[in-house]
Amino acid sequence: MKLPSLFVLTAVLLAAALAAPGSVLAANKYEKPSTYSGKTQSSQKLSKSKSAFEQPVAQPAAGINEEQAYRETLEWAFGKLNDSDYKELKVRIERASDKQQVIFEFALAIVAAEAYYGKRVKGAPMSWARLQAWHDYDKACSQIGQQPMARYPDVINDLDNALSELRLILDRSQTFEEVYTQYWSGPDHSFNTATYADFSLAVGKLYNGLKSVSEERKRRENPDKYKSDYYKDTPSNWEEGGWAGLAYGDMKGYASRLGAMPKLASQLREFPGYEEEYARTAKRFNKKLTDAEATVIARAVLSYCADTDWSVDPRLVMALVAAESAFKPRAVSRVGAMGLGQLMPATARGHGIKDAFDPVQNLYATVKYLERELYRWRKSGNRVDLVLAAYNAGPGAVQKYKGVPPYKETKNYIRTVKKYYNDFKTTD
C-alpha cells in the first residue's frame, strides 16, 4: 500500500476548558500519605465514630425507583445534596463508568463507599488502587524532571483513575471478594486493613440494593428477555455479568495484528520518503521536538500502522495525537493522563508500558486501541466518528447512546481530530 503524504499543518491546537464543578464538587485534594507506595499502611485506624455505619448504608427499600436509590446512595456518601449537585455527581459517575466499561450500579457503590470511608481513614484517605495510579504518575514525572503531585484529588474528582483501575482489577478477578480486596487494600491486603471489612460490606450492601431496583425495572419492562441471575457472583457467569469486558459492537474474530512492542527506538522500521514528512508535521505542532525525537514519533506511527496491515491509517493516528497532546511526549493532564496519546496509568499498565512518556511505548498502546475500535465499529457507516468517540468517552458510552454520545467535549474532540485528519487526507 502506498503511504499518503502529510500536509504540514500550521493550526494551533486549542485546549477545551473543563466545566467548573458545583459547590459540593470543589476540587478537594488530600495530602499525600507519607508512605504513599501503598505497601505499609497496615496500622491505619478508623476515626472515633460510633461505627462505620453511624449513617446506615442505604440499601434501597423495595418500591422506590432507580433515581431515588441513586440519590440515597450519594447522600449517604456526600451528605444532603441539592438537585443540581446530585445531578452533576450522577452524570460524572455515569460518564466515567461508560468510559471505563464498568456497570454503573457497581461503579456508584465503589465511589460512594470510597468517598464515605476516605473521610474516615487516617494517613491515606483513598483506595490502594487510586494511590497506585498516582504513584505511577509521580514516578513517571520524576523520571523526566517534572514535579510530582503535591496533593491527590478525592475520588469524585478522580473518577477516571478510580474506574480505570477498577476495570483493570475486574479483568483479572474471579470474585467480588478479589475485587474489593485489590481495589481497597491491595493484592497483599496490607493497605487500609482497619477499614477493609466495613468498606467491602458497604459496597456489597449498596450494590445489592441498587441492582435489585434496576432488576425490578428491567423485569417489568421486559419480563421474557431479562435474566434475573445476570449479576450472580459465580465463576461460571462472571463473564456473562459483564466483568471480563463488555463486548460492545461486533468483536467476533478480533485479534490484534500488532506484535511485541519494540524495546528500543532503534528497532523501529525506517520509511524513507514518508517518515520525513510525518516528522515535519510533528514539529509543526511542537517546535521543541528535536529532529531525532520527531523521527522516532514518525517511525513509531508508521511501524505500528504497518503492523496492522494499514487497517489503522497513520494519518488518523497523527490527527489524534495532535488533538490529544500537540505532539508533546511529556504532556500531562489534570486527571493523570500521560504522553502523546494521553494514556491513563491503568491503561498504560494494562499494556505492559513502563514509561508512558516514551513515544515508542505510548504510541504502541494508542495504535492498538485504535485498531481494536476500528474493528469493533467496522460495519458502521460513520465508524471514524464512533472510534474517536470511543477513544474520548469510551465504547460503553457509544453503545449506550447507539452512536456518538451527546457530550459537548466529545463532539468538539471529534470535530478537531477529523479536521486534522481530513487535511491530511485531502492534501498531497
Secondary structure, DSSP 8 states (H G I E B T S, - for coil): ----------------------GGG---EEE--TTTTSSS-TT--B-S-S-TTSS------TT--HHHHHHHHHHHHH-S--HHHHHHHHHHHHHHHHHHT--HHHHHHHHHHHHHHHTTBSS--S-HHHHHHHHHHHHHHHHTT----SEEE-GGG-HHHHHHHHHHHHHT-SSHHHHHIIIIITTTT-SSGGGHHHHHHHHHHHHHHHHHHHHHHHHHH-TTT--TTTT---GGGTTTTTTT----S--TT------S--SSGGGS---TTTHHHHHHHHHHH-TT--HHHHHHHHHHHHHHHHHTTTSS-HHHHHHHHHHHHTT-TT-B-TTS-BTTTTB-HHHHHHTT-S-TT-HHHHHHHHHHHHHHHHHHTTT-TTHHHHHHHHHHH-HHHHHHHTSS-S-HHHHHHHHHHHHHHHHHHH--
